[in-house]
Amino acid sequence: MPITVTILTPDRCLLDGETCHQVELPGAGGTFGVLPDHTPLVTPLAVGELRVLGPDGAVTRRFAIARGFTEVTREQVTVTAQAAEAAEEIDVDRAKAARGRAEKRLRRRAEDVDVARAEAAMARALNRLRVASAR
């Protein structure tokens, strides 16, 4: 019995009920997997990689997720993320530039630098680079 996965952001729908055999998600407490007939739940997501797996356990799709929530039912996983990109859509040069800007702000540590925001930007950029390199 397969499970379906939908990934939504404020801008678009990245996946709309794609059938798979397992979904691995970046939970607030670490990565967790969802199989068909999973116990229903709603949980927050962290910055990380979402992986869609086929029947042989091989990863078929990868997405960079930037925080959000997931709702799991016995047959479906619905992700609502602040931002998400498929691995093949990630602009590596843009992600490297974002990492560089975040590094520069973190090195300054001046009064006018919002450290938490710079650290969040760094986490998103590093995640995008990690997901893009795994394709």
N, CA, C and O atoms as CSV, one atom per row, in Angstrom:
chain,resi,resn,atom,element,x,y,z
A,1,MET,N,N,0.846,-1.181,0.000
A,1,MET,CA,C,0.000,0.000,0.000
A,1,MET,C,C,0.893,1.247,0.000
A,1,MET,O,O,1.673,1.423,0.936
A,2,PRO,N,N,0.809,2.097,-0.992
A,2,PRO,CA,C,1.642,3.300,-1.055
A,2,PRO,C,C,1.067,4.436,-0.208
A,2,PRO,O,O,-0.032,4.343,0.339
A,3,ILE,N,N,1.840,5.493,-0.123
A,3,ILE,CA,C,1.441,6.714,0.571
A,3,ILE,C,C,1.602,7.864,-0.425
A,3,ILE,O,O,2.430,7.777,-1.332
A,4,THR,N,N,0.827,8.933,-0.272
A,4,THR,CA,C,0.987,10.075,-1.161
A,4,THR,C,C,1.597,11.236,-0.391
A,4,THR,O,O,1.405,11.372,0.818
A,5,VAL,N,N,2.337,12.069,-1.114
A,5,VAL,CA,C,2.983,13.225,-0.496
A,5,VAL,C,C,2.662,14.476,-1.310
A,5,VAL,O,O,2.704,14.477,-2.541
A,6,THR,N,N,2.340,15.539,-0.573
A,6,THR,CA,C,2.068,16.850,-1.152
A,6,THR,C,C,2.965,17.851,-0.438
A,6,THR,O,O,3.064,17.835,0.789
A,7,ILE,N,N,3.620,18.725,-1.206
A,7,ILE,CA,C,4.477,19.766,-0.629
A,7,ILE,C,C,3.974,21.114,-1.117
A,7,ILE,O,O,3.923,21.385,-2.317
A,8,LEU,N,N,3.600,21.957,-0.147
A,8,LEU,CA,C,3.054,23.280,-0.447
A,8,LEU,C,C,3.926,24.364,0.187
A,8,LEU,O,O,4.460,24.187,1.281
A,9,THR,N,N,4.059,25.484,-0.516
A,9,THR,CA,C,4.678,26.686,0.033
A,9,THR,C,C,3.682,27.821,-0.195
A,9,THR,O,O,2.674,27.615,-0.872
A,10,PRO,N,N,3.934,29.005,0.347
A,10,PRO,CA,C,3.026,30.115,0.067
A,10,PRO,C,C,2.938,30.453,-1.422
A,10,PRO,O,O,1.935,31.007,-1.870
A,11,ASP,N,N,3.983,30.123,-2.195
A,11,ASP,CA,C,4.042,30.475,-3.613
A,11,ASP,C,C,3.522,29.413,-4.566
A,11,ASP,O,O,3.014,29.733,-5.641
A,12,ARG,N,N,3.649,28.130,-4.170
A,12,ARG,CA,C,3.352,27.089,-5.157
A,12,ARG,C,C,3.184,25.727,-4.515
A,12,ARG,O,O,3.399,25.542,-3.317
A,13,CYS,N,N,2.797,24.793,-5.344
A,13,CYS,CA,C,2.690,23.391,-4.958
A,13,CYS,C,C,3.821,22.652,-5.672
A,13,CYS,O,O,3.839,22.594,-6.901
A,14,LEU,N,N,4.760,22.089,-4.920
A,14,LEU,CA,C,5.886,21.370,-5.518
A,14,LEU,C,C,5.532,19.939,-5.875
A,14,LEU,O,O,5.964,19.429,-6.909
A,15,LEU,N,N,4.759,19.298,-5.038
A,15,LEU,CA,C,4.254,17.947,-5.303
A,15,LEU,C,C,2.783,17.943,-4.962
A,15,LEU,O,O,2.361,18.566,-3.987
A,16,ASP,N,N,2.005,17.246,-5.757
A,16,ASP,CA,C,0.566,17.203,-5.523
A,16,ASP,C,C,0.097,15.758,-5.510
A,16,ASP,O,O,-0.357,15.230,-6.525
A,17,GLY,N,N,0.213,15.130,-4.356
A,17,GLY,CA,C,-0.270,13.762,-4.206
A,17,GLY,C,C,0.575,12.720,-4.916
A,17,GLY,O,O,0.045,11.735,-5.429
A,18,GLU,N,N,1.888,12.929,-4.951
A,18,GLU,CA,C,2.773,11.938,-5.588
A,18,GLU,C,C,2.809,10.667,-4.738
A,18,GLU,O,O,2.945,10.724,-3.515
A,19,THR,N,N,2.687,9.539,-5.400
A,19,THR,CA,C,2.691,8.246,-4.722
A,19,THR,C,C,4.120,7.795,-4.456
A,19,THR,O,O,4.992,7.899,-5.319
A,20,CYS,N,N,4.342,7.296,-3.255
A,20,CYS,CA,C,5.665,6.778,-2.898
A,20,CYS,C,C,5.494,5.692,-1.838
A,20,CYS,O,O,4.375,5.329,-1.476
A,21,HIS,N,N,6.613,5.187,-1.355
A,21,HIS,CA,C,6.560,4.133,-0.352
A,21,HIS,C,C,7.044,4.586,1.020
A,21,HIS,O,O,6.769,3.933,2.026
A,22,GLN,N,N,7.763,5.703,1.061
A,22,GLN,CA,C,8.229,6.247,2.332
A,22,GLN,C,C,8.621,7.704,2.120
A,22,GLN,O,O,9.073,8.085,1.040
A,23,VAL,N,N,8.443,8.515,3.161
A,23,VAL,CA,C,8.878,9.906,3.145
A,23,VAL,C,C,9.736,10.122,4.381
A,23,VAL,O,O,9.346,9.740,5.484
A,24,GLU,N,N,10.912,10.736,4.202
A,24,GLU,CA,C,11.773,11.098,5.329
A,24,GLU,C,C,11.760,12.613,5.442
A,24,GLU,O,O,11.988,13.321,4.461
A,25,LEU,N,N,11.490,13.110,6.653
A,25,LEU,CA,C,11.286,14.536,6.874
A,25,LEU,C,C,12.236,15.085,7.941
A,25,LEU,O,O,12.642,14.359,8.848
A,26,PRO,N,N,12.593,16.389,7.827
A,26,PRO,CA,C,13.456,17.013,8.840
A,26,PRO,C,C,12.631,17.531,10.014
A,26,PRO,O,O,12.206,18.686,10.010
A,27,GLY,N,N,12.406,16.703,10.996
A,27,GLY,CA,C,11.629,17.111,12.159
A,27,GLY,C,C,12.421,18.012,13.086
A,27,GLY,O,O,13.645,18.097,12.984
A,28,ALA,N,N,11.730,18.681,13.982
A,28,ALA,CA,C,12.378,19.571,14.939
A,28,ALA,C,C,13.361,18.812,15.828
A,28,ALA,O,O,14.346,19.385,16.292
A,29,GLY,N,N,13.100,17.526,16.068
A,29,GLY,CA,C,13.982,16.716,16.900
A,29,GLY,C,C,14.888,15.792,16.110
A,29,GLY,O,O,15.563,14.944,16.696
A,30,GLY,N,N,14.919,15.935,14.796
A,30,GLY,CA,C,15.737,15.076,13.941
A,30,GLY,C,C,14.897,14.498,12.817
A,30,GLY,O,O,13.682,14.689,12.771
A,31,THR,N,N,15.549,13.796,11.919
A,31,THR,CA,C,14.869,13.210,10.766
A,31,THR,C,C,13.973,12.062,11.216
A,31,THR,O,O,14.346,11.264,12.075
A,32,PHE,N,N,12.781,11.994,10.617
A,32,PHE,CA,C,11.894,10.876,10.904
A,32,PHE,C,C,11.262,10.383,9.606
A,32,PHE,O,O,11.123,11.138,8.644
A,33,GLY,N,N,10.885,9.119,9.594
A,33,GLY,CA,C,10.309,8.506,8.411
A,33,GLY,C,C,8.828,8.242,8.584
A,33,GLY,O,O,8.341,8.006,9.690
A,34,VAL,N,N,8.120,8.286,7.458
A,34,VAL,CA,C,6.686,7.994,7.443
A,34,VAL,C,C,6.438,6.911,6.404
A,34,VAL,O,O,6.811,7.048,5.239
A,35,LEU,N,N,5.810,5.844,6.842
A,35,LEU,CA,C,5.413,4.739,5.979
A,35,LEU,C,C,3.896,4.718,5.877
A,35,LEU,O,O,3.223,5.354,6.688
A,36,PRO,N,N,3.335,4.001,4.897
A,36,PRO,CA,C,1.881,3.872,4.835
A,36,PRO,C,C,1.335,3.334,6.159
A,36,PRO,O,O,1.996,2.545,6.835
A,37,ASP,N,N,0.148,3.758,6.515
A,37,ASP,CA,C,-0.542,3.359,7.743
A,37,ASP,C,C,0.139,3.918,8.996
A,37,ASP,O,O,0.024,3.350,10.082
A,38,HIS,N,N,0.853,5.043,8.830
A,38,HIS,CA,C,1.505,5.714,9.960
A,38,HIS,C,C,0.445,6.270,10.903
A,38,HIS,O,O,-0.660,6.599,10.473
A,39,THR,N,N,0.770,6.374,12.154
A,39,THR,CA,C,-0.112,7.014,13.122
A,39,THR,C,C,-0.291,8.482,12.736
A,39,THR,O,O,0.701,9.170,12.495
A,40,PRO,N,N,-1.505,8.970,12.672
A,40,PRO,CA,C,-1.726,10.374,12.310
A,40,PRO,C,C,-1.039,11.325,13.292
A,40,PRO,O,O,-0.999,11.075,14.497
A,41,LEU,N,N,-0.501,12.420,12.749
A,41,LEU,CA,C,0.146,13.425,13.581
A,41,LEU,C,C,0.304,14.730,12.823
A,41,LEU,O,O,0.237,14.764,11.594
A,42,VAL,N,N,0.513,15.798,13.569
A,42,VAL,CA,C,0.887,17.100,13.027
A,42,VAL,C,C,2.120,17.509,13.814
A,42,VAL,O,O,2.118,17.483,15.045
A,43,THR,N,N,3.183,17.892,13.095
A,43,THR,CA,C,4.436,18.220,13.778
A,43,THR,C,C,5.201,19.287,13.010
A,43,THR,O,O,5.088,19.378,11.788
A,44,PRO,N,N,5.982,20.097,13.728
A,44,PRO,CA,C,6.783,21.122,13.045
A,44,PRO,C,C,7.968,20.498,12.315
A,44,PRO,O,O,8.455,19.427,12.677
A,45,LEU,N,N,8.414,21.198,11.279
A,45,LEU,CA,C,9.591,20.782,10.526
A,45,LEU,C,C,10.697,21.811,10.715
A,45,LEU,O,O,10.432,22.998,10.906
A,46,ALA,N,N,11.923,21.349,10.661
A,46,ALA,CA,C,13.096,22.206,10.756
A,46,ALA,C,C,13.649,22.445,9.348
A,46,ALA,O,O,13.104,21.943,8.365
A,47,VAL,N,N,14.710,23.197,9.265
A,47,VAL,CA,C,15.440,23.331,8.004
A,47,VAL,C,C,16.113,21.989,7.757
A,47,VAL,O,O,16.802,21.473,8.637
A,48,GLY,N,N,15.924,21.422,6.583
A,48,GLY,CA,C,16.537,20.134,6.291
A,48,GLY,C,C,16.077,19.574,4.966
A,48,GLY,O,O,15.453,20.263,4.158
A,49,GLU,N,N,16.395,18.313,4.761
A,49,GLU,CA,C,16.084,17.637,3.505
A,49,GLU,C,C,14.880,16.727,3.670
A,49,GLU,O,O,14.787,15.965,4.632
A,50,LEU,N,N,13.960,16.817,2.720
A,50,LEU,CA,C,12.841,15.892,2.632
A,50,LEU,C,C,13.183,14.925,1.510
A,50,LEU,O,O,13.537,15.343,0.407
A,51,ARG,N,N,13.077,13.627,1.793
A,51,ARG,CA,C,13.369,12.603,0.790
A,51,ARG,C,C,12.126,11.753,0.541
A,51,ARG,O,O,11.435,11.336,1.470
A,52,VAL,N,N,11.865,11.512,-0.739
A,52,VAL,CA,C,10.776,10.631,-1.169
A,52,VAL,C,C,11.438,9.344,-1.636
A,52,VAL,O,O,12.351,9.379,-2.461
A,53,LEU,N,N,10.982,8.202,-1.110
A,53,LEU,CA,C,11.597,6.915,-1.427
A,53,LEU,C,C,10.644,6.004,-2.177
A,53,LEU,O,O,9.432,6.023,-1.964
A,54,GLY,N,N,11.229,5.207,-3.060
A,54,GLY,CA,C,10.472,4.237,-3.844
A,54,GLY,C,C,10.367,2.904,-3.133
A,54,GLY,O,O,10.787,2.780,-1.982
A,55,PRO,N,N,9.808,1.899,-3.809
A,55,PRO,CA,C,9.576,0.593,-3.182
A,55,PRO,C,C,10.855,-0.134,-2.792
A,55,PRO,O,O,10.837,-0.972,-1.891
A,56,ASP,N,N,11.962,0.173,-3.457
A,56,ASP,CA,C,13.223,-0.488,-3.133
A,56,ASP,C,C,14.018,0.265,-2.067
A,56,ASP,O,O,15.135,-0.130,-1.734
A,57,GLY,N,N,13.454,1.341,-1.534
A,57,GLY,CA,C,14.134,2.134,-0.520
A,57,GLY,C,C,15.067,3.192,-1.084
A,57,GLY,O,O,15.689,3.941,-0.330
A,58,ALA,N,N,15.168,3.259,-2.400
A,58,ALA,CA,C,16.033,4.263,-3.029
A,58,ALA,C,C,15.324,5.612,-3.057
A,58,ALA,O,O,14.110,5.690,-3.245
A,59,VAL,N,N,16.110,6.679,-2.864
A,59,VAL,CA,C,15.562,8.029,-2.902
A,59,VAL,C,C,15.208,8.373,-4.346
A,59,VAL,O,O,16.045,8.263,-5.242
A,60,THR,N,N,13.964,8.788,-4.562
A,60,THR,CA,C,13.522,9.156,-5.911
A,60,THR,C,C,13.445,10.667,-6.099
A,60,THR,O,O,13.596,11.157,-7.219
A,61,ARG,N,N,13.212,11.408,-5.024
A,61,ARG,CA,C,13.142,12.877,-5.089
A,61,ARG,C,C,13.734,13.446,-3.813
A,61,ARG,O,O,13.628,12.846,-2.744
A,62,ARG,N,N,14.370,14.630,-3.937
A,62,ARG,CA,C,14.945,15.342,-2.786
A,62,ARG,C,C,14.476,16.788,-2.821
A,62,ARG,O,O,14.370,17.400,-3.884
A,63,PHE,N,N,14.196,17.322,-1.631
A,63,PHE,CA,C,13.752,18.709,-1.514
A,63,PHE,C,C,14.447,19.376,-0.334
A,63,PHE,O,O,14.628,18.763,0.718
A,64,ALA,N,N,14.830,20.617,-0.513
A,64,ALA,CA,C,15.337,21.441,0.582
A,64,ALA,C,C,14.130,22.119,1.205
A,64,ALA,O,O,13.397,22.837,0.524
A,65,ILE,N,N,13.921,21.898,2.484
A,65,ILE,CA,C,12.780,22.450,3.203
A,65,ILE,C,C,13.288,23.490,4.198
A,65,ILE,O,O,14.276,23.265,4.897
A,66,ALA,N,N,12.604,24.627,4.253
A,66,ALA,CA,C,12.963,25.672,5.215
A,66,ALA,C,C,11.787,25.882,6.165
A,66,ALA,O,O,10.952,26.762,5.958
A,67,ARG,N,N,11.742,25.091,7.168
A,67,ARG,CA,C,10.749,25.156,8.234
A,67,ARG,C,C,9.312,25.046,7.732
A,67,ARG,O,O,9.007,25.348,6.578
A,68,GLY,N,N,8.461,24.614,8.617
A,68,GLY,CA,C,7.051,24.478,8.296
A,68,GLY,C,C,6.415,23.442,9.205
A,68,GLY,O,O,6.863,23.216,10.329
A,69,PHE,N,N,5.363,22.819,8.695
A,69,PHE,CA,C,4.641,21.782,9.427
A,69,PHE,C,C,4.313,20.653,8.478
A,69,PHE,O,O,4.259,20.833,7.261
A,70,THR,N,N,4.094,19.482,9.055
A,70,THR,CA,C,3.589,18.372,8.261
A,70,THR,C,C,2.404,17.756,8.980
A,70,THR,O,O,2.368,17.653,10.207
A,71,GLU,N,N,1.441,17.352,8.175
A,71,GLU,CA,C,0.299,16.597,8.679
A,71,GLU,C,C,0.384,15.210,8.057
A,71,GLU,O,O,0.468,15.060,6.838
A,72,VAL,N,N,0.359,14.215,8.910
A,72,VAL,CA,C,0.448,12.828,8.462
A,72,VAL,C,C,-0.862,12.132,8.787
A,72,VAL,O,O,-1.343,12.173,9.919
A,73,THR,N,N,-1.429,11.491,7.773
A,73,THR,CA,C,-2.571,10.605,7.985
A,73,THR,C,C,-2.107,9.202,7.601
A,73,THR,O,O,-0.949,9.014,7.226
A,74,ARG,N,N,-2.974,8.249,7.688
A,74,ARG,CA,C,-2.574,6.873,7.373
A,74,ARG,C,C,-2.169,6.700,5.909
A,74,ARG,O,O,-1.406,5.789,5.584
A,75,GLU,N,N,-2.676,7.571,5.015
A,75,GLU,CA,C,-2.407,7.422,3.580
A,75,GLU,C,C,-1.692,8.608,2.951
A,75,GLU,O,O,-1.329,8.549,1.776
A,76,GLN,N,N,-1.478,9.699,3.716
A,76,GLN,CA,C,-0.963,10.914,3.085
A,76,GLN,C,C,-0.051,11.703,4.016
A,76,GLN,O,O,-0.239,11.733,5.232
A,77,VAL,N,N,0.950,12.346,3.398
A,77,VAL,CA,C,1.823,13.297,4.082
A,77,VAL,C,C,1.648,14.635,3.368
A,77,VAL,O,O,1.871,14.738,2.161
A,78,THR,N,N,1.246,15.660,4.125
A,78,THR,CA,C,1.095,16.997,3.561
A,78,THR,C,C,2.065,17.914,4.282
A,78,THR,O,O,1.998,18.080,5.500
A,79,VAL,N,N,2.974,18.511,3.508
A,79,VAL,CA,C,3.973,19.426,4.042
A,79,VAL,C,C,3.588,20.844,3.641
A,79,VAL,O,O,3.338,21.121,2.468
A,80,THR,N,N,3.542,21.726,4.612
A,80,THR,CA,C,3.338,23.149,4.362
A,80,THR,C,C,4.596,23.832,4.886
A,80,THR,O,O,4.802,23.928,6.096
A,81,ALA,N,N,5.439,24.306,3.962
A,81,ALA,CA,C,6.739,24.857,4.324
A,81,ALA,C,C,6.824,26.340,4.002
A,81,ALA,O,O,6.169,26.822,3.078
A,82,GLN,N,N,7.637,27.060,4.771
A,82,GLN,CA,C,7.887,28.471,4.464
A,82,GLN,C,C,8.530,28.587,3.087
A,82,GLN,O,O,8.196,29.481,2.309
A,83,ALA,N,N,9.448,27.682,2.795
A,83,ALA,CA,C,10.108,27.627,1.490
A,83,ALA,C,C,10.525,26.190,1.233
A,83,ALA,O,O,10.838,25.446,2.163
A,84,ALA,N,N,10.526,25.810,-0.032
A,84,ALA,CA,C,10.955,24.467,-0.426
A,84,ALA,C,C,11.398,24.514,-1.881
A,84,ALA,O,O,10.840,25.245,-2.699
A,85,GLU,N,N,12.411,23.718,-2.179
A,85,GLU,CA,C,12.915,23.614,-3.555
A,85,GLU,C,C,13.288,22.173,-3.837
A,85,GLU,O,O,13.862,21.492,-2.987
A,86,ALA,N,N,12.960,21.713,-5.027
A,86,ALA,CA,C,13.434,20.407,-5.479
A,86,ALA,C,C,14.933,20.506,-5.718
A,86,ALA,O,O,15.427,21.559,-6.121
A,87,ALA,N,N,15.650,19.439,-5.477
A,87,ALA,CA,C,17.118,19.445,-5.622
A,87,ALA,C,C,17.548,19.959,-6.984
A,87,ALA,O,O,18.508,20.722,-7.088
A,88,GLU,N,N,16.845,19.547,-8.027
A,88,GLU,CA,C,17.241,19.934,-9.386
A,88,GLU,C,C,16.951,21.398,-9.696
A,88,GLU,O,O,17.438,21.917,-10.700
A,89,GLU,N,N,16.172,22.073,-8.860
A,89,GLU,CA,C,15.856,23.491,-9.065
A,89,GLU,C,C,16.821,24.431,-8.333
A,89,GLU,O,O,16.823,25.636,-8.585
A,90,ILE,N,N,17.619,23.897,-7.450
A,90,ILE,CA,C,18.464,24.756,-6.607
A,90,ILE,C,C,19.550,25.410,-7.443
A,90,ILE,O,O,20.299,24.745,-8.159
A,91,ASP,N,N,19.615,26.716,-7.334
A,91,ASP,CA,C,20.652,27.508,-7.989
A,91,ASP,C,C,21.857,27.523,-7.047
A,91,ASP,O,O,21.878,28.273,-6.071
A,92,VAL,N,N,22.854,26.694,-7.342
A,92,VAL,CA,C,24.010,26.525,-6.463
A,92,VAL,C,C,24.773,27.836,-6.285
A,92,VAL,O,O,25.201,28.154,-5.176
A,93,ASP,N,N,24.946,28.597,-7.361
A,93,ASP,CA,C,25.657,29.872,-7.249
A,93,ASP,C,C,24.921,30.830,-6.315
A,93,ASP,O,O,25.545,31.524,-5.513
A,94,ARG,N,N,23.612,30.865,-6.420
A,94,ARG,CA,C,22.814,31.727,-5.540
A,94,ARG,C,C,22.918,31.265,-4.086
A,94,ARG,O,O,23.007,32.091,-3.177
A,95,ALA,N,N,22.908,29.959,-3.864
A,95,ALA,CA,C,23.040,29.422,-2.506
A,95,ALA,C,C,24.424,29.724,-1.935
A,95,ALA,O,O,24.548,30.039,-0.751
A,96,LYS,N,N,25.454,29.633,-2.756
A,96,LYS,CA,C,26.806,29.973,-2.293
A,96,LYS,C,C,26.904,31.456,-1.944
A,96,LYS,O,O,27.549,31.826,-0.962
A,97,ALA,N,N,26.266,32.301,-2.747
A,97,ALA,CA,C,26.270,33.741,-2.466
A,97,ALA,C,C,25.544,34.026,-1.151
A,97,ALA,O,O,25.994,34.861,-0.368
A,98,ALA,N,N,24.431,33.344,-0.901
A,98,ALA,CA,C,23.694,33.519,0.353
A,98,ALA,C,C,24.538,33.065,1.533
A,98,ALA,O,O,24.539,33.708,2.583
A,99,ARG,N,N,25.257,31.957,1.365
A,99,ARG,CA,C,26.158,31.494,2.423
A,99,ARG,C,C,27.228,32.533,2.702
A,99,ARG,O,O,27.539,32.807,3.861
A,100,GLY,N,N,27.796,33.114,1.653
A,100,GLY,CA,C,28.833,34.135,1.819
A,100,GLY,C,C,28.320,35.368,2.551
A,100,GLY,O,O,29.009,35.912,3.413
A,101,ARG,N,N,27.115,35.807,2.211
A,101,ARG,CA,C,26.526,36.964,2.901
A,101,ARG,C,C,26.304,36.659,4.377
A,101,ARG,O,O,26.581,37.495,5.237
A,102,ALA,N,N,25.803,35.460,4.668
A,102,ALA,CA,C,25.563,35.075,6.063
A,102,ALA,C,C,26.877,34.978,6.830
A,102,ALA,O,O,26.959,35.420,7.976
A,103,GLU,N,N,27.909,34.400,6.205
A,103,GLU,CA,C,29.224,34.311,6.859
A,103,GLU,C,C,29.762,35.702,7.182
A,103,GLU,O,O,30.297,35.935,8.266
A,104,LYS,N,N,29.618,36.610,6.242
A,104,LYS,CA,C,30.107,37.981,6.434
A,104,LYS,C,C,29.394,38.645,7.609
A,104,LYS,O,O,30.036,39.281,8.445
A,105,ARG,N,N,28.062,38.499,7.679
A,105,ARG,CA,C,27.309,39.098,8.790
A,105,ARG,C,C,27.700,38.472,10.122
A,105,ARG,O,O,27.809,39.170,11.130
A,106,LEU,N,N,27.911,37.154,10.129
A,106,LEU,CA,C,28.268,36.481,11.375
A,106,LEU,C,C,29.681,36.844,11.846
A,106,LEU,O,O,29.940,36.896,13.048
A,107,ARG,N,N,30.579,37.093,10.915
A,107,ARG,CA,C,31.935,37.511,11.296
A,107,ARG,C,C,31.925,38.898,11.916
A,107,ARG,O,O,32.704,39.170,12.829
A,108,ARG,N,N,31.055,39.782,11.433
A,108,ARG,CA,C,31.009,41.157,11.935
A,108,ARG,C,C,30.540,41.215,13.381
A,108,ARG,O,O,31.139,41.904,14.207
A,109,ARG,N,N,29.480,40.499,13.684
A,109,ARG,CA,C,28.903,40.473,15.030
A,109,ARG,C,C,28.756,41.874,15.637
A,109,ARG,O,O,28.880,42.050,16.849
A,110,ALA,N,N,28.494,42.851,14.792
A,110,ALA,CA,C,28.295,44.227,15.255
A,110,ALA,C,C,26.892,44.372,15.833
A,110,ALA,O,O,26.051,43.485,15.693
A,111,GLU,N,N,26.659,45.498,16.478
A,111,GLU,CA,C,25.349,45.756,17.084
A,111,GLU,C,C,24.217,45.704,16.067
A,111,GLU,O,O,23.111,45.269,16.385
A,112,ASP,N,N,24.491,46.142,14.858
A,112,ASP,CA,C,23.437,46.203,13.852
A,112,ASP,C,C,23.168,44.859,13.171
A,112,ASP,O,O,22.292,44.777,12.310
A,113,VAL,N,N,23.905,43.803,13.541
A,113,VAL,CA,C,23.721,42.489,12.930
A,113,VAL,C,C,22.759,41.665,13.783
A,113,VAL,O,O,22.981,41.465,14.977
A,114,ASP,N,N,21.695,41.195,13.154
A,114,ASP,CA,C,20.751,40.292,13.804
A,114,ASP,C,C,21.342,38.884,13.679
A,114,ASP,O,O,21.197,38.226,12.649
A,115,VAL,N,N,22.002,38.441,14.732
A,115,VAL,CA,C,22.732,37.167,14.695
A,115,VAL,C,C,21.797,35.994,14.430
A,115,VAL,O,O,22.123,35.114,13.632
A,116,ALA,N,N,20.667,35.969,15.072
A,116,ALA,CA,C,19.727,34.854,14.868
A,116,ALA,C,C,19.284,34.781,13.412
A,116,ALA,O,O,19.182,33.694,12.843
A,117,ARG,N,N,19.027,35.918,12.821
A,117,ARG,CA,C,18.612,35.941,11.405
A,117,ARG,C,C,19.756,35.487,10.498
A,117,ARG,O,O,19.532,34.747,9.541
A,118,ALA,N,N,20.978,35.925,10.795
A,118,ALA,CA,C,22.141,35.505,10.004
A,118,ALA,C,C,22.377,34.005,10.143
A,118,ALA,O,O,22.713,33.344,9.161
A,119,GLU,N,N,22.209,33.458,11.345
A,119,GLU,CA,C,22.382,32.016,11.544
A,119,GLU,C,C,21.312,31.225,10.800
A,119,GLU,O,O,21.596,30.163,10.247
A,120,ALA,N,N,20.080,31.740,10.786
A,120,ALA,CA,C,19.005,31.074,10.042
A,120,ALA,C,C,19.288,31.098,8.542
A,120,ALA,O,O,19.063,30.107,7.847
A,121,ALA,N,N,19.780,32.226,8.052
A,121,ALA,CA,C,20.137,32.325,6.631
A,121,ALA,C,C,21.256,31.353,6.284
A,121,ALA,O,O,21.240,30.725,5.226
A,122,MET,N,N,22.225,31.235,7.182
A,122,MET,CA,C,23.335,30.293,6.971
A,122,MET,C,C,22.800,28.855,6.925
A,122,MET,O,O,23.198,28.081,6.055
A,123,ALA,N,N,21.920,28.498,7.833
A,123,ALA,CA,C,21.361,27.137,7.860
A,123,ALA,C,C,20.610,26.829,6.571
A,123,ALA,O,O,20.737,25.732,6.026
A,124,ARG,N,N,19.829,27.788,6.081
A,124,ARG,CA,C,19.091,27.567,4.834
A,124,ARG,C,C,20.034,27.399,3.646
A,124,ARG,O,O,19.836,26.520,2.807
A,125,ALA,N,N,21.060,28.248,3.579
A,125,ALA,CA,C,22.013,28.171,2.460
A,125,ALA,C,C,22.769,26.845,2.486
A,125,ALA,O,O,22.924,26.199,1.450
A,126,LEU,N,N,23.239,26.440,3.658
A,126,LEU,CA,C,23.977,25.174,3.764
A,126,LEU,C,C,23.079,23.988,3.411
A,126,LEU,O,O,23.527,23.042,2.763
A,127,ASN,N,N,21.824,24.035,3.830
A,127,ASN,CA,C,20.888,22.959,3.500
A,127,ASN,C,C,20.678,22.872,1.990
A,127,ASN,O,O,20.697,21.782,1.419
A,128,ARG,N,N,20.479,24.015,1.349
A,128,ARG,CA,C,20.289,24.032,-0.105
A,128,ARG,C,C,21.507,23.438,-0.816
A,128,ARG,O,O,21.359,22.661,-1.760
A,129,LEU,N,N,22.706,23.802,-0.364
A,129,LEU,CA,C,23.929,23.280,-0.974
A,129,LEU,C,C,24.058,21.773,-0.750
A,129,LEU,O,O,24.466,21.039,-1.650
A,130,ARG,N,N,23.708,21.317,0.457
A,130,ARG,CA,C,23.794,19.888,0.780
A,130,ARG,C,C,22.811,19.079,-0.085
A,130,ARG,O,O,23.167,18.025,-0.611
A,131,VAL,N,N,21.587,19.572,-0.227
A,131,VAL,CA,C,20.575,18.870,-1.023
A,131,VAL,C,C,20.972,18.871,-2.500
A,131,VAL,O,O,20.838,17.853,-3.179
A,132,ALA,N,N,21.459,20.009,-3.000
A,132,ALA,CA,C,21.873,20.087,-4.415
A,132,ALA,C,C,23.029,19.149,-4.710
A,132,ALA,O,O,23.086,18.563,-5.791
A,133,SER,N,N,23.948,18.998,-3.773
A,133,SER,CA,C,25.112,18.138,-4.021
A,133,SER,C,C,24.760,16.653,-3.953
A,133,SER,O,O,25.520,15.824,-4.454
A,134,ALA,N,N,23.635,16.302,-3.350
A,134,ALA,CA,C,23.247,14.893,-3.209
A,134,ALA,C,C,22.483,14.359,-4.406
A,134,ALA,O,O,22.204,13.162,-4.473
A,135,ARG,N,N,22.140,15.223,-5.354
A,135,ARG,CA,C,21.321,14.745,-6.489
A,135,ARG,C,C,22.085,13.855,-7.413
A,135,ARG,O,O,21.536,13.379,-8.407
